[in-house]
Amino acid sequence: MKKKFWFLTKISLKKKVKSKWFLGVNILFACLIIFLLNIDTIVTFFGGDFESQTEIIILDQTGEVAPQFQTLIESEDNTAGESKRYHARISDSDLKTEKENLIDQKDEKVLVVFEKDPEQYLQVKIISEEKINALDYQILVQAVNQAKSNYALSLSNIDPVELAKISKPITLEREILKDTQSVDESMDTVMNTIFPTVVLPFFMLTIFLVQMIGADICEEKSTRSMEVIISNVSAKVHFASKVVAANLFVIIQGGLLLLYAGIAFYVRNVLSGGNMIGSFTASMGTVWDSLVATGFIDKLWYFIPLVVLLMFVSFIAYSLLAGILASVTTSMEDFQQIQTPIMIISLVGYYLAMIAAVFEGSIFIRILSYVPFISSFLSPALFVLGQVSLIDMILSILITIVVIFFFIRYGMRIYKAGILNYSNEKVWKKFSKTIQNKDV
């Protein structure tokens, strides 16, 4: 029986891996990942310029604001590496000359003019040849407002030493009096960078898993090959082979996605002249510093294995559910109806994980973290945010395992009756009758 099991598993896996669909999808994924990670280089090749430096020309008619504004602008430049996004310089020319210099220039230039105003201290004009993008404009506005505040304080006969203290950026210190699982605001770096890169592939692999096992069973029923297979092996062995093959498939697909990401980083490193490794190391250093600052680094030794285990048992649960539901289908149209609720459940879990921080302190969202299929997305996100504990994550895993045993024990009865049921009734009506059948 073991030989038959592994034979069916091998056939199911080979059928997917060697299909034109698998080849086409992976070529598309490889191209898409490489494109997204090198989009700035590609855009630059076709005429765009991500490395251009914006020159900010300061024309100060007050005689006092320009140095402060220049410092503020350049301090806003957080660009990694040697090149800077902004270069601010103070001009001694008149307004008319500087306006003429803005026209038909290849380089991006913005003219900022400061004039005295008896009521508002300063009157400011921002002049450019074309529209300024939203990010640059916002940075300019912030710097202008800060320069105005400093200028107003200087006119109030405040001691220069005190003025320097007022203008100096504040140093924030965080102290949490209640020692709980909560993490401070620095964890936003992790939630906005590392976490989405893990959740999105898991969501995609879940879709692949459901589609593979469902389509495989539906295809065998529609071609009537199911009858031949079941006459040689038990329904239990057949079902187990489908589940194992589907999970091996998503593991292979996940490994390929990692390979494509590695190729994309290599291509980016080559195109950037070897600077990509330094930038990547700096980014990872920022994430690592955030983990160290929040104390979350001490939890990684058990957090990562628990997340992997939760994802694994969730894959098993998804594949069992997809197989049980697919057993009562007789066409691809029926399977699409069956697949939709599963996709909606996984989509709900994905979006809840992305916006988990909005529901801080909500009992309802904590209860949802225990719900199988959703917990694989939501529970790790809530743990990172400090809204659930280690016990809660373990409880989510245990509940999912209980659901798996429930599917194996009771879902097997539905599967046995469904795979040889070729009725033309509506799929949900047929599924309901299969559940109510006491003889199965």
Secondary structure, DSSP 8 states (H G I E B T S, - for coil): -HHHHHHHHHHHHHHHHTSHHHHHHHHHHHHHHHHHHTHHHHHHHTT--SS--EEEEEEESSSSSHHHHHHHHHHT---SSS--SEEEEE--S-HHHHHHHHTT-SS-EEEEEEEEETTTEEEEEEEESS---HHHHHHHHHHHHHHHHHHHHHTTT--HHHHHHHHS--------SS-SS---GGGHHHHHTHHHHHHHHHHHHHHHHHHHHHHHHHHHHHTTHHHHHHTTS-HHHHHHHHHHHHHHHHHHHHHHHHHHHHHHHHHHHHHTTT-HHHHHHHHHHHHHHHHHHHTGGGGHHHHHHHHHHHHHHHHHHHHHHHHHHHTT--SHHHHHHHHHHHHHHHHHHHHHHHTGGGGTT-HHHHHHTTSTTTHHHHHHHHHHTTSS-HHHHHHHHHHHHHHHHHIIIIIHHHHHHHTT----S-HHHHHHHHHH-TT-
